[in-house]
Amino acid sequence: MYRLVILLVMVLGLAFAGCSKEVAGGAAVGALGAGAAYEYQAHKAMEDLNDEYKKGKITKDEYERRKDEIEKRSLTQ
């Protein structure tokens, strides 16, 4: 679902940009930057989750539940 929303936002952004190369390029770069920042946040959350599990702060069930949530929100997984 998140992938569909991101794709829709990117397509609409380019559609409203018209034929202007500068605006279309800027929108594409902005969308790419936002996607990269989002994926970095997901990667960081996964690292923090792994650290908590290795230190014994959370159970395996909690680890698996939170891992699934992070993976569902990720665009690349």
DSSP file (Angstrom, degrees, kcal/mol; ACC not computed):
  #  RESIDUE AA STRUCTURE BP1 BP2  ACC     N-H-->O    O-->H-N    N-H-->O    O-->H-N    TCO  KAPPA ALPHA  PHI   PSI    X-CA   Y-CA   Z-CA
    1    1 A M     >        0   0    0      0, 0.0     4,-2.0     0, 0.0     5,-0.2   0.000 360.0 360.0 360.0 -42.8    0.0    0.0    0.0
    2    2 A Y  H  >  +     0   0    0     70,-0.3     4,-2.5     1,-0.2     5,-0.2   0.886 360.0  54.3 -64.1 -37.3    2.8    2.4    0.9
    3    3 A R  H  > S+     0   0    0      1,-0.2     4,-2.5     2,-0.2    -1,-0.2   0.899 107.4  50.6 -63.0 -39.8    4.5    1.7   -2.4
    4    4 A L  H  > S+     0   0    0      2,-0.2     4,-2.5     1,-0.2    -1,-0.2   0.906 110.6  48.8 -64.2 -42.3    1.3    2.6   -4.3
    5    5 A V  H  X S+     0   0    0     -4,-2.0     4,-2.4     2,-0.2    -2,-0.2   0.925 112.6  47.4 -64.2 -45.2    1.0    5.9   -2.4
    6    6 A I  H  X S+     0   0    0     -4,-2.5     4,-2.2     1,-0.2    -2,-0.2   0.925 113.3  48.4 -62.7 -44.2    4.6    6.8   -3.1
    7    7 A L  H  X S+     0   0    0     -4,-2.5     4,-2.6    -5,-0.2    -2,-0.2   0.913 110.9  50.9 -62.2 -42.8    4.3    6.0   -6.7
    8    8 A L  H  X S+     0   0    0     -4,-2.5     4,-2.7     1,-0.2     5,-0.2   0.910 109.9  49.6 -62.1 -43.3    1.1    7.9   -7.0
    9    9 A V  H  X S+     0   0    0     -4,-2.4     4,-2.2     1,-0.2    -1,-0.2   0.907 112.2  48.3 -62.6 -41.9    2.7   11.0   -5.4
   10   10 A M  H  X S+     0   0    0     -4,-2.2     4,-2.0     2,-0.2    -2,-0.2   0.924 113.3  46.6 -66.0 -43.6    5.6   10.8   -7.8
   11   11 A V  H  X S+     0   0    0     -4,-2.6     4,-2.3     1,-0.2    -2,-0.2   0.925 113.5  48.0 -65.8 -44.4    3.5   10.4  -10.9
   12   12 A L  H  X S+     0   0    0     -4,-2.7     4,-2.4     1,-0.2    -1,-0.2   0.889 109.3  54.4 -63.8 -38.2    1.1   13.2   -9.9
   13   13 A G  H  X S+     0   0    0     -4,-2.2     4,-0.7    -5,-0.2    -1,-0.2   0.910 111.9  43.5 -61.6 -42.0    4.1   15.5   -9.2
   14   14 A L  H  X S+     0   0    0     -4,-2.0     4,-0.5     2,-0.2    -1,-0.2   0.853 111.3  55.2 -71.7 -34.1    5.5   14.9  -12.6
   15   15 A A  H >< S+     0   0    0     -4,-2.3     3,-0.9     1,-0.2    -2,-0.2   0.902 109.2  46.5 -65.9 -40.5    2.1   15.3  -14.2
   16   16 A F  H 3< S+     0   0    0     -4,-2.4    -1,-0.2     1,-0.2    -2,-0.2   0.673  99.4  71.0 -75.9 -15.4    1.6   18.7  -12.7
   17   17 A A  H >< S-     0   0    0     -4,-0.7     3,-1.1     1,-0.2    -1,-0.2   0.711  85.3-164.8 -73.7 -19.1    5.1   19.8  -13.7
   18   18 A G  T <<  -     0   0    0     -3,-0.9    -1,-0.2    -4,-0.5    -2,-0.0  -0.446  54.3 -33.9  70.9-141.6    4.0   19.9  -17.3
   19   19 A C  T 3  S+     0   0    0     -2,-0.1     2,-0.5     4,-0.0    -1,-0.2   0.394  96.4 123.5 -98.4   1.7    6.8   20.0  -19.9
   20   20 A S    <>  -     0   0    0     -3,-1.1     4,-2.3     1,-0.2     5,-0.2  -0.514  47.2-160.0 -69.9 117.7    9.3   22.1  -17.9
   21   21 A K  H  > S+     0   0    0     -2,-0.5     4,-2.6     1,-0.2     5,-0.2   0.869  89.5  54.2 -65.2 -36.9   12.5   20.1  -17.6
   22   22 A E  H  > S+     0   0    0      2,-0.2     4,-2.2     1,-0.2    -1,-0.2   0.925 112.1  42.2 -66.0 -44.2   13.6   22.1  -14.6
   23   23 A V  H  > S+     0   0    0      2,-0.2     4,-2.6     1,-0.2     5,-0.2   0.924 115.9  48.6 -70.0 -43.6   10.5   21.4  -12.6
   24   24 A A  H  X S+     0   0    0     -4,-2.3     4,-2.3     1,-0.2    -2,-0.2   0.910 113.5  47.7 -62.9 -42.2   10.3   17.8  -13.6
   25   25 A G  H  X S+     0   0    0     -4,-2.6     4,-2.4    -5,-0.2    -1,-0.2   0.905 112.3  49.3 -64.9 -41.7   13.9   17.2  -12.7
   26   26 A G  H  X S+     0   0    0     -4,-2.2     4,-2.5    -5,-0.2    -2,-0.2   0.893 111.1  49.6 -65.0 -39.7   13.5   19.0   -9.4
   27   27 A A  H  X S+     0   0    0     -4,-2.6     4,-2.6     2,-0.2    -2,-0.2   0.905 111.5  49.0 -65.3 -41.1   10.5   16.9   -8.5
   28   28 A A  H  X S+     0   0    0     -4,-2.3     4,-2.4     2,-0.2    -2,-0.2   0.918 112.8  46.7 -65.4 -42.9   12.3   13.7   -9.4
   29   29 A V  H  X S+     0   0    0     -4,-2.4     4,-2.6     2,-0.2    -2,-0.2   0.907 113.1  50.1 -65.4 -41.2   15.3   14.6   -7.3
   30   30 A G  H  X S+     0   0    0     -4,-2.5     4,-2.4     2,-0.2    -2,-0.2   0.913 111.7  47.3 -63.0 -43.6   13.1   15.6   -4.4
   31   31 A A  H  X S+     0   0    0     -4,-2.6     4,-2.4     2,-0.2    -2,-0.2   0.900 112.7  49.6 -65.3 -40.2   11.1   12.4   -4.6
   32   32 A L  H  X S+     0   0    0     -4,-2.4     4,-2.4     2,-0.2    -2,-0.2   0.916 111.5  48.8 -64.2 -43.0   14.4   10.4   -4.8
   33   33 A G  H  X S+     0   0    0     -4,-2.6     4,-2.3     2,-0.2    -2,-0.2   0.901 111.5  48.9 -63.8 -41.2   15.8   12.3   -1.8
   34   34 A A  H  X S+     0   0    0     -4,-2.4     4,-2.2     2,-0.2    -1,-0.2   0.905 112.0  49.2 -65.7 -41.0   12.6   11.7    0.3
   35   35 A G  H  X S+     0   0    0     -4,-2.4     4,-2.4     2,-0.2    -2,-0.2   0.899 111.1  49.6 -64.2 -40.6   12.6    8.0   -0.6
   36   36 A A  H  X S+     0   0    0     -4,-2.4     4,-2.3     2,-0.2    -2,-0.2   0.911 111.0  49.2 -65.3 -42.4   16.3    7.7    0.4
   37   37 A A  H  X S+     0   0    0     -4,-2.3     4,-2.0     2,-0.2    -1,-0.2   0.895 111.2  50.4 -63.8 -39.6   15.7    9.4    3.7
   38   38 A Y  H  X S+     0   0    0     -4,-2.2     4,-2.0     1,-0.2    -2,-0.2   0.915 111.6  47.2 -64.6 -43.5   12.7    7.2    4.4
   39   39 A E  H  X S+     0   0    0     -4,-2.4     4,-2.5     2,-0.2    -2,-0.2   0.862 109.3  54.1 -67.3 -35.8   14.7    4.0    3.7
   40   40 A Y  H  X S+     0   0    0     -4,-2.3     4,-2.7     2,-0.2    -1,-0.2   0.916 108.1  50.4 -62.9 -41.7   17.6    5.3    5.8
   41   41 A Q  H  X S+     0   0    0     -4,-2.0     4,-2.4     1,-0.2    -2,-0.2   0.909 110.9  48.6 -62.2 -42.0   15.1    5.7    8.7
   42   42 A A  H  X S+     0   0    0     -4,-2.0     4,-2.0     2,-0.2    -2,-0.2   0.902 111.5  50.0 -64.9 -40.5   13.9    2.2    8.2
   43   43 A H  H  X S+     0   0    0     -4,-2.5     4,-2.2     2,-0.2    -2,-0.2   0.919 111.5  48.3 -62.7 -44.6   17.5    0.8    8.1
   44   44 A K  H  X S+     0   0    0     -4,-2.7     4,-2.5     1,-0.2    -2,-0.2   0.897 109.8  52.2 -63.4 -41.4   18.3    2.7   11.3
   45   45 A A  H  X S+     0   0    0     -4,-2.4     4,-2.3     1,-0.2    -1,-0.2   0.889 109.2  50.5 -62.7 -38.6   15.1    1.3   13.0
   46   46 A M  H  X S+     0   0    0     -4,-2.0     4,-2.5     2,-0.2    -2,-0.2   0.903 109.9  49.7 -66.3 -41.4   16.2   -2.2   12.0
   47   47 A E  H  X S+     0   0    0     -4,-2.2     4,-2.3     2,-0.2    -2,-0.2   0.928 112.0  48.0 -62.3 -44.8   19.6   -1.7   13.4
   48   48 A D  H  X S+     0   0    0     -4,-2.5     4,-2.4     1,-0.2    -2,-0.2   0.902 111.3  51.1 -62.0 -41.2   18.2   -0.4   16.7
   49   49 A L  H  X S+     0   0    0     -4,-2.3     4,-2.3     1,-0.2    -2,-0.2   0.922 109.6  49.6 -62.4 -44.7   15.8   -3.3   16.8
   50   50 A N  H  X S+     0   0    0     -4,-2.5     4,-2.6     1,-0.2    -1,-0.2   0.899 110.4  51.0 -61.2 -41.0   18.6   -5.8   16.3
   51   51 A D  H  X S+     0   0    0     -4,-2.3     4,-2.0     2,-0.2    -1,-0.2   0.922 109.8  49.5 -62.5 -44.5   20.6   -4.2   19.1
   52   52 A E  H  <>S+     0   0    0     -4,-2.4     5,-2.4     1,-0.2     6,-0.7   0.902 112.9  47.4 -61.7 -41.2   17.7   -4.4   21.5
   53   53 A Y  H ><5S+     0   0    0     -4,-2.3     3,-1.1     1,-0.2    -2,-0.2   0.925 111.1  50.0 -67.3 -44.0   17.1   -8.0   20.7
   54   54 A K  H 3<5S+     0   0    0     -4,-2.6    -1,-0.2     1,-0.3    -2,-0.2   0.846 110.2  51.3 -63.3 -33.7   20.8   -8.9   21.1
   55   55 A K  T 3<5S-     0   0    0     -4,-2.0    -1,-0.3    -5,-0.2    -2,-0.2   0.530 115.6-117.0 -81.0  -5.9   21.0   -7.2   24.4
   56   56 A G  T < 5S+     0   0    0     -3,-1.1    -3,-0.2    -4,-0.4    -2,-0.1   0.668  77.0 128.3  81.3  16.7   17.9   -9.1   25.6
   57   57 A K  S   <S+     0   0    0     -5,-2.4     2,-0.3    -6,-0.2    -4,-0.2   0.733  72.4  33.4 -77.7 -21.7   15.7   -6.0   26.1
   58   58 A I  S    S-     0   0    0     -6,-0.7    -2,-0.1    -9,-0.1     2,-0.1  -0.937  84.3-112.8-132.8 156.2   12.9   -7.5   23.9
   59   59 A T     >  -     0   0    0     -2,-0.3     4,-2.4     1,-0.1     5,-0.1  -0.308  32.5-107.8 -80.2 168.4   11.6  -11.0   23.4
   60   60 A K  H  > S+     0   0    0      2,-0.2     4,-2.7     1,-0.2     5,-0.2   0.885 120.7  53.4 -64.0 -38.8   11.8  -12.9   20.1
   61   61 A D  H  > S+     0   0    0      2,-0.2     4,-2.3     1,-0.2    -1,-0.2   0.923 110.6  46.0 -62.3 -44.3    8.0  -12.5   19.5
   62   62 A E  H  > S+     0   0    0      2,-0.2     4,-2.5     1,-0.2     5,-0.3   0.901 112.2  52.3 -64.4 -40.8    8.4   -8.7   20.0
   63   63 A Y  H  X S+     0   0    0     -4,-2.4     4,-2.5     1,-0.2    -2,-0.2   0.941 111.3  45.8 -59.2 -49.3   11.4   -8.7   17.7
   64   64 A E  H  X S+     0   0    0     -4,-2.7     4,-2.4     2,-0.2    -2,-0.2   0.895 112.7  50.8 -63.6 -41.2    9.5  -10.5   15.0
   65   65 A R  H  X S+     0   0    0     -4,-2.3     4,-1.8     2,-0.2    -2,-0.2   0.945 114.8  41.8 -62.0 -49.1    6.4   -8.3   15.3
   66   66 A R  H  X S+     0   0    0     -4,-2.5     4,-2.2     2,-0.2    -2,-0.2   0.865 112.4  54.9 -68.3 -35.7    8.4   -5.1   15.1
   67   67 A K  H  X S+     0   0    0     -4,-2.5     4,-2.5    -5,-0.3    -1,-0.2   0.921 107.5  50.2 -61.9 -44.7   10.6   -6.4   12.3
   68   68 A D  H  X S+     0   0    0     -4,-2.4     4,-2.1     1,-0.2    -1,-0.2   0.893 109.3  51.7 -60.7 -40.4    7.5   -7.2   10.2
   69   69 A E  H  X S+     0   0    0     -4,-1.8     4,-1.6     2,-0.2    -1,-0.2   0.922 111.0  47.0 -62.3 -44.9    6.2   -3.7   10.8
   70   70 A I  H  X S+     0   0    0     -4,-2.2     4,-1.2     1,-0.2    -2,-0.2   0.920 112.6  49.6 -63.9 -44.0    9.4   -2.1    9.6
   71   71 A E  H  < S+     0   0    0     -4,-2.5     6,-0.3     1,-0.2    -1,-0.2   0.854 107.1  55.0 -65.9 -34.9    9.6   -4.4    6.5
   72   72 A K  H  < S+     0   0    0     -4,-2.1   -70,-0.3     1,-0.2    -1,-0.2   0.874 110.6  45.8 -65.0 -36.5    6.0   -3.6    5.6
   73   73 A R  H  < S+     0   0    0     -4,-1.6    -1,-0.2    -5,-0.2    -2,-0.2   0.699  93.8  98.3 -79.7 -18.9    6.8    0.1    5.5
   74   74 A S     <  -     0   0    0     -4,-1.2   -71,-0.1    -5,-0.1   -72,-0.1  -0.437  62.2-152.7 -73.4 141.1   10.0   -0.3    3.6
   75   75 A L  S    S+     0   0    0      1,-0.2    -1,-0.1   -40,-0.2    -4,-0.0   0.732  93.1  47.8 -81.4 -23.6    9.9    0.4   -0.1
   76   76 A T              0   0    0      1,-0.2    -1,-0.2   -37,-0.0    -5,-0.1   0.581 360.0 360.0 -98.1 -10.4   12.8   -1.9   -0.9
   77   77 A Q              0   0    0     -6,-0.3    -1,-0.2    -5,-0.0    -2,-0.1   0.439 360.0 360.0-107.7 360.0   11.9   -5.1    1.1
